[in-house]
């Protein structure tokens, strides 16, 4: 009788351990996400419905959708959003194409292949502050190396920070230089998972290296390309450090005429320079929704293209 009771208890404990342990393993993540992710997100949403100014001792007043209405009529917000989209397109598209090409090269048998693979990741692990400062010097108007090289080609010096298109191009180059190698390694890992038999069969059929790349490699990389596109979109729409440091000052206006102020910089200006936390929270929630819409649209578009092919 005692043995039977003991066996039933052990069976119950084993069942509880089997069903309950997985939930215990993932509990720390949800606790941290709730404290540092979900709560700040919801609290920011609450703040966005208030006129909240820290200069008034943290006093706040419920204003409903007033902050959102002001934002929709604020030309500085639309300017910052347009700058963000422009820099995102100029940096993301060339970045992913270059990453795909680099990964294709690294997937071949090369000398010092491991060193080359490690080298493409160096820009990503380098301090973003150091990288942006170096590129700011390279794009200097009077003594920058880029203008010196353009001068050798007979092109006059460009004030990269003064104009909209030049500043967007310079910042996009900084972003692309930093993240191309990272995406290349992701593509390389996926390329190495493609069965080699497919390439051997294509080679026997007389397919060239280019045909193998476009008809085998790229289709097999569709899930990875979708992933990198979505991640690059999320990161590109939140860009802040590069334009802030590119200005050469601590002011978040993005140039004298706000020519390269991004949405994140505009949020920072309103929250930590003007101390309008309610308005800044409304901008943050709007930016979050825009990023979500772009990510979902990007995902659906790339999936539709993949299905049609």
Secondary structure as the mmCIF struct_conf table of DSSP 4:
data_model
#
loop_
_struct_conf.conf_type_id
_struct_conf.id
_struct_conf.beg_label_comp_id
_struct_conf.beg_label_asym_id
_struct_conf.beg_label_seq_id
_struct_conf.end_label_comp_id
_struct_conf.end_label_asym_id
_struct_conf.end_label_seq_id
HELX_RH_AL_P HELX_RH_AL_P1 UNK A 2 UNK A 33
HELX_RH_PI_P HELX_RH_PI_P1 UNK A 34 UNK A 38
HELX_RH_AL_P HELX_RH_AL_P2 UNK A 39 UNK A 47
TURN_TY1_P TURN_TY1_P1 UNK A 48 UNK A 49
STRN STRN1 UNK A 50 UNK A 52
STRN STRN2 UNK A 53 UNK A 53
HELX_RH_3T_P HELX_RH_3T_P1 UNK A 54 UNK A 56
TURN_TY1_P TURN_TY1_P2 UNK A 57 UNK A 58
STRN STRN3 UNK A 60 UNK A 62
TURN_TY1_P TURN_TY1_P3 UNK A 64 UNK A 65
HELX_RH_AL_P HELX_RH_AL_P3 UNK A 66 UNK A 72
TURN_TY1_P TURN_TY1_P4 UNK A 73 UNK A 73
HELX_RH_AL_P HELX_RH_AL_P4 UNK A 75 UNK A 106
TURN_TY1_P TURN_TY1_P5 UNK A 107 UNK A 107
BEND BEND1 UNK A 108 UNK A 108
TURN_TY1_P TURN_TY1_P6 UNK A 111 UNK A 112
HELX_RH_AL_P HELX_RH_AL_P5 UNK A 113 UNK A 119
TURN_TY1_P TURN_TY1_P7 UNK A 120 UNK A 121
HELX_RH_AL_P HELX_RH_AL_P6 UNK A 122 UNK A 125
BEND BEND2 UNK A 126 UNK A 126
HELX_RH_AL_P HELX_RH_AL_P7 UNK A 128 UNK A 138
TURN_TY1_P TURN_TY1_P8 UNK A 139 UNK A 139
TURN_TY1_P TURN_TY1_P9 UNK A 141 UNK A 143
HELX_RH_AL_P HELX_RH_AL_P8 UNK A 145 UNK A 152
TURN_TY1_P TURN_TY1_P10 UNK A 153 UNK A 154
HELX_LH_PP_P HELX_LH_PP_P1 UNK A 155 UNK A 157
TURN_TY1_P TURN_TY1_P11 UNK A 160 UNK A 162
BEND BEND3 UNK A 163 UNK A 163
HELX_RH_AL_P HELX_RH_AL_P9 UNK A 164 UNK A 192
TURN_TY1_P TURN_TY1_P12 UNK A 193 UNK A 193
BEND BEND4 UNK A 194 UNK A 194
HELX_RH_AL_P HELX_RH_AL_P10 UNK A 196 UNK A 204
TURN_TY1_P TURN_TY1_P13 UNK A 205 UNK A 206
HELX_RH_AL_P HELX_RH_AL_P11 UNK A 209 UNK A 212
HELX_RH_PI_P HELX_RH_PI_P2 UNK A 213 UNK A 217
HELX_RH_AL_P HELX_RH_AL_P12 UNK A 218 UNK A 220
TURN_TY1_P TURN_TY1_P14 UNK A 221 UNK A 221
HELX_RH_AL_P HELX_RH_AL_P13 UNK A 222 UNK A 236
TURN_TY1_P TURN_TY1_P15 UNK A 237 UNK A 238
HELX_RH_AL_P HELX_RH_AL_P14 UNK A 241 UNK A 246
TURN_TY1_P TURN_TY1_P16 UNK A 247 UNK A 248
BEND BEND5 UNK A 249 UNK A 250
TURN_TY1_P TURN_TY1_P17 UNK A 252 UNK A 253
BEND BEND6 UNK A 254 UNK A 255
TURN_TY1_P TURN_TY1_P18 UNK A 256 UNK A 257
TURN_TY1_P TURN_TY1_P19 UNK A 259 UNK A 260
HELX_RH_AL_P HELX_RH_AL_P15 UNK A 263 UNK A 272
TURN_TY1_P TURN_TY1_P20 UNK A 273 UNK A 273
BEND BEND7 UNK A 274 UNK A 274
STRN STRN4 UNK A 276 UNK A 276
HELX_RH_AL_P HELX_RH_AL_P16 UNK A 277 UNK A 308
#
